[in-house]
Structures are given as C-alpha cells and as structure tokens.
Amino acid sequence: MSNEAAWWCAASAPVPATVEDLAAGLTALPDREIADLLLARPDLLAPPSSSFTMLAARAGARPSVETALADLNAAVLAVAEAVVATGVQDPGLLGPALLLSSDDVAAHLATLRRLALVLDSGPVAGLVEAVGPHPLGLAPAAAPQEGRPDAPPPPSLQTLHATARSAASQHANSQRAAAERPGPQQAAARDATPLEDTPVLSPAALAVLDALTWGPPTGTLREGGQAPGAASLVERGWLERTQDESGTTRFLLPRRVALALRGGRLLRRPPTAPDPAALPIQDPATTADQSSRAAEEAVRLVAALVDEWGREGGPILRTGGVGVRALARTADALGLEGAPAARVIELAAGAGLLGLDDAGATWVPSTQVPLWRTATLPERWAPLAVAWACSARAPWLVGTRGEDGALRAVLGDGLETARAGSLRRRILLLLDSLPEGAVVTPTWVYEALTWARPRRPVLDGDVTGVLDETEFLGITGGGALSRAGRLLARSVRHETLLSSDGEADPRLLGALERALEEDLAAPVGLLLVQSDLTAVVPGRPEPDLAALLDKAATVESRGSALAVRFTDESVRAALDSGWSAVELRQALERWTPTPLPSALTTLIEDVARHHGAVRVREVASVLRVPDPATAAGLLAEARLKGLGLDEVAPGVLLATAPAGQVLRELRAAGLSPVLEDTSGRLLLAGDAVTARRGGPGVEPVRPGAVTATRRHRHSARELAVLVGRLRAGERARRDPAVPAGAATDPVHALAVMRQAQSSRSRLRLRLAGPDGVVQERRVRVLAVEAGRVRLADVERETELTVAVHRVVSVEEE
C-alpha cells in the first residue's frame, strides 16, 4: 500500500461547522467581503437577515447551500467533496489525490470559503448534507471492520487486474508446455507466482471491486440472487456483508479498502473542462460568409411565413397551440420539414410579427409586419436575433409529449420552459469565451456545460436544438461564433439585451445591424437565364432582385451562387403579387444581359392567360366564375368536395371553407384563382388579413405563459445598509439583556415556538425590525409555517406574522 493511500486511510470525516462558528466567522469579516458574499449568494438577500446568526443559519442550511453549489464547476465541487470526505484543507495533500495542481486546489478552497461553504474548522452542515453519505464515492468513515480489524488492505485495483492477466497468461503457457514437452518445466511453470505476494482474484471478485471501488460503495443482493465473487472478498476482510431491516443482503466496501484499491487517489480522472485548444479553428471569412447567408435565409423564411399566414393563418387548437395540419401546410409552403418550420414560426412570434385575430382563434401577421418588411436586411434580422436570445421557448420540443402526456404544439404553452432561456444564455457565453473561429460540436458543448455546472444537468437534445437555432439564425457560421453573435453574447453577459421599457435595446440593435452589414457579401445585380427555365445569380443578389426571384422563381440551391427555376406555380405567385405579364418580363429583363429565352416568355404568357379565371371573395366564401364550363367543372371535381361548393347564381358559387383554403385547394387542382375584396378589387399577396378584418393588422402577441423579469441589482449603498443592519442585529442578539436561558439560534427558537403552540403557553419574544431596532413582545404562537410564524400579541390584542430570521430570542414566561 502506498504512503499516499495509507495517509488517506487515516483521514476521517470532519465535524461540520456549527451555526455559531459560521456566525463568528461572518462577524469577523470586513464589510466589503460580507457584501461580496451577499452578491455571490443572492438568495440570502431576500428577505434580509436581522443578524449574522440568522444569516449563518440560512447560509449553512441545505437549501441555500444547494443553490450555491448549482453554480460551481466540477473542480470546485470535487474539492468541496474532498473536504467533506477527509476533513483535509491542505492544497499540497489534496492536489495529488484530486489530480489537480496545488495552486488550483488553493483557488477552489478560497472560492468555497468566500461563499461561506467551508470554514477553517470544517464544512458547514448544509454542505455535508448536500454532498450525501458517500462523498467522492467513499463509504462513511467508521470503526475498523467487524471481525477482521487487522485485515491487510489490498493492493491497487490496477495491480490486481495485472496479476489476474499474468496468471491467466502463465496458465495458458503451462498448458501448451505440458502438451509439447512434459517434464520438470511443467511443474515449474505451474508453481510460478504471477506477482509475488499479490493474490489472484477470480473474475467475479474483480467485477465486484470494479463496481464498488469508485462508488457508490454499496451494493444490494436481489432476492434469490447470487454474488459468487463476494465470498472471497468478505473472507479477506475487503468487503463487509450486512442485512438491513427487511432482511435484504447488502455489501459495503470499507473506506480504507476503497482508498487502497484507488492507489490513494480520490478521483478516477482529473475534473478538468474540455480543452478548447482541441477545437478546429475556422477562417473568419468563412464564418462571416456562412453566418451572413444563414441570416439572410432566416429573414427570407420569416417573410415567407408572414405571407403564408396572411393568406391562411394558423388556427389554434382547443388544447392550445397550432395543430399538426397547419404546421404541415406551413412547412410545405416554406419548403421545409416540420421541425425547421416550427422554428421559423416561433421566431416570428417571438419577434412580435404575429398576433391573434379578433376572435382569438387564429394566428395572423401583426401590425409590425409592414414596417419590418420595408426595412433593410440587417434591420429585419437584428430584432429576430434579440428576440431569440430573450426567448424561453423550445421549438425543438414540438411533437414530443409533456409531463401530462399531451403533445407539445407550436405556439403552445407546452414549449415554454425556463431552461431554454438559460441554456441559450449559457451557450452564448461559452462560445464567447472560446478563441475566435473555434468550431464547436454539440458533444463538446454538452461536456463543457456539464463540467461548468454538474448539479444543473442539461439535456443533450436541448444543446443540439439551441445550436441548430444559432446556425439557422446566423449567430454562428459553420459552428463558429459570428461577429454579430459575439456582440449578442457580450450583451447577454452585461445584461443589456433589453432597455428599461422591456424592448430590445436600440444601441444593441444598431450594433448588430452594422456587424451583419460588414459580413454580408457585396450584392450582385446579374441574372443569367437559361433556356431550360433555370437561372443563376453569381453571388448574393441585390435586394430588389432577391425580392423578384423570391416571388417569381423556385430556389434550387443557395451558396456562393443562387440557382432558381421558373415554374407555373412561381410565375403565378408573381402575378398574385400584382405584376402583369408585361411587368414581370420587364422586371426580369432589367437584370439579364441578354433577352429572355422564348421558353420563359411563353411560360409567363401562358400562366397569365389563365390567371384570374376564378375569383374568390371571402365571405366564407363566394366564388365568381364567369365561364359556365369552369363553374360546372368546379362543382363536379371530387377533390373540391371539402370546400362545400354550391352554385347560387350563374357564375356565382358559395363555399363553406375560408378563402385561404379555397385558394390553396383550387390551385392544387390546377386552377389559378385570385383573391378580391368586397368591392371586387384584386388583392395582392399578403393583403388577405387586412381585407378579412376590414382594418389594420392585429397587435403583436408573444406566445407562452412566462413573463420576463428583471432581477434587482443591489447597489453598493444598499449593501452597506444591509451589512450595517446585520451588525446592529448581532449586537442586539448578544446584548446582556437577553436572558441566559433564551433560545437565540433559529433551530432552537423554532423548536421552542412549536412546543409553545402545542401547549398554548405564552412566550417572551425579542424581534429585530428592518432598521435593526429590537422590540419585545409577549405572544402566543398561532401557527409555525415555512420561514415565518403567526403570533397573537397578548398585550396589544393583535395578530402579527413574523419572518423567522427576525427573531432575536425567545423564552417561555
């Protein structure tokens, strides 16, 4: 057994620091360090404590300790567990055992002391409770093993495995030697010892040690089960066998045995974060190109969504959210799968571009859409990015089931989760801490986040979902943080995403717009049209050309060049937007260096001839069909039965379906209908909502049930006042006027008050006010609740509710 292992075996668990120890330590600190503690552990600020003793009772209790531990990384937590397990606070001893440098251990110990989790006398009681009965996977420090107090400790687990392998190899060699040349060599090989003085354990016994050495150190034998390897270990004194109250057999690996098997180490591997140096570095130009193209595509998809839902909105289910059919229709219109379409919908709603109609039954474009449409690409992208960073929505959960078993729907309350907003901020801050151009993967990010906060685990699917969003939105490009993404991350770090009125900070919006503008490639105003109805823009198209192609063509590929194809549907969409056939040809010829191919002009003229042959007027709904043959064909078409068509007059048909559905299904049947208002005026694409409501668009409505809150940041002056009250309250608590038998610590005081409630006896209570002034009351206890007590003042004949931390002392009369 190594010296290190022997030393650790002799170490014992510390006695937890008492409330009095912590109160004395806090009282001795300067005001500045008390203020830093309150800032580092904000749960101790609300409500404020009346004295250092009350503060110590709260700071040392498990609930507050758990809150503090949740923000600590794996290395600091390992040091905290080592202190709880061994009672040692010497960095020179802890460093080698934890596979950390002494300087790192010293820094982590300083963090634990600064957070009032560890004192010179030992860890606080709440830390011991939070770590649990098996810190670092070790059994509790206890008396020597029953029955075998002098049993020698085993060698290291690595040595035992090496011995077993050597024995197996020698046995195989002896078998071969016996078969080839029997004689004295056979006996010598058989009698050879693999490693001198090292026992050879069976595979079953080694499996038991493998399972228990690094924790947890206990195992339970199932009813009727067997543990063939345990018997030899119990016989050697390396394993304890006991039974619990129910008669179940339990095995325990004693602490000194586990430490010997570990070779004196407390951890299997160093508690270090994933190394950023292992990440590939991407050229900044590549990041800028990919992120800016993604940003442009995100804006285009949001605009396409607004157009689609302007024609036919997203109806809300009775259970909340938009249904699967509407999502599938929207995905088909955007040319996406269901998950990316849900992401676009949630992004648009989060940015305030959607709202509910007058009936509150359908999501439609909001009043912000017209202004957003007329803005430049960077001006349209920036509010989307800020809305995403502030969002608590999880679109990647669409289609999964919640805790109640119900399917989560897009724009439904089931997608609202606080962990989504926290994870977005954590990932942005993590990416900002990496070298410029570092390309991350979901696995690396998951490991880094898990190391940073092991007690706040994240789901792998959540990490992938957020990283997909950053790539889709252009916050990252090719896995590396973009210029605009870094600005967004730093705004998250300094909590400057929103202004005082709760809207996106104008300065941040301006900075994001400039950053994206710098990354965007120079626009190209050239369209090369082929005779096969395809066209290519050799670069990023100018805004007017991009808007034209978005309406008149179908995109086939995006990248360093834009490839599109002209089809019947795309040309019809351009005519729906208000162009005539002549205007569309002229608009295309503006960007082409040569005349348009005859195939394209013929396509435009052919679509224009049939465009508007059917006109849809939304009442719910009226179709005007001047051609009797066309009207008869509509009534006879089996695919249109769901529209509820009926001829009420020559050339006039009624439909029970809304106008958007009528348009969609007529187009699917091969027709080219157009939409008109009540006066017969042709409506352009995107005007359907205004016509339907007879007025301006609806007000923005952001989905979800969680309201964003801004945490109050205490100023230096406020903290100084709080520290002053703590000192005044502590002086009052230690006032000689307090009777010697009075209960002053919170635990004792609560016990006295509960007993007084049961016996209906009277108490003399001393309370500290907000200003530190102590007053005395004679009371009866009516109820003791979580963190407070309800009292009846017998002298003033009034009732009062008092927070427990304001009780200075309590005694029976």
Beta strands, then each sheet from edge to edge (+ up, - down):
strand 1: 118-119
strand 2: 122-123
strand 3: 218-220
strand 4: 240-243
strand 5: 249-252
strand 6: 314-315
strand 7: 354-356
strand 8: 362-365
strand 9: 476-477
strand 10: 480-481
strand 11: 523-524
strand 12: 528-529
strand 13: 534-537
strand 14: 540-541
strand 15: 554-557
strand 16: 562-565
strand 17: 615-617
strand 18: 622-624
strand 19: 646-649
strand 20: 652-654
strand 21: 674-676
strand 22: 762-768
strand 23: 774-785
strand 24: 788-793
strand 25: 798-803
strand 26: 807-812
sheet 1: 1+ 2-
sheet 2: 3+ 5- 4+
sheet 3: 6+ 8- 7+
sheet 4: 9+ 10-
sheet 5: 11+ 14+
sheet 6: 12+ 13- 16+ 15-
sheet 7: 19+ 20- 18+ 17- 21-
sheet 8: 25+ 24- 23+ 22- 26+
end
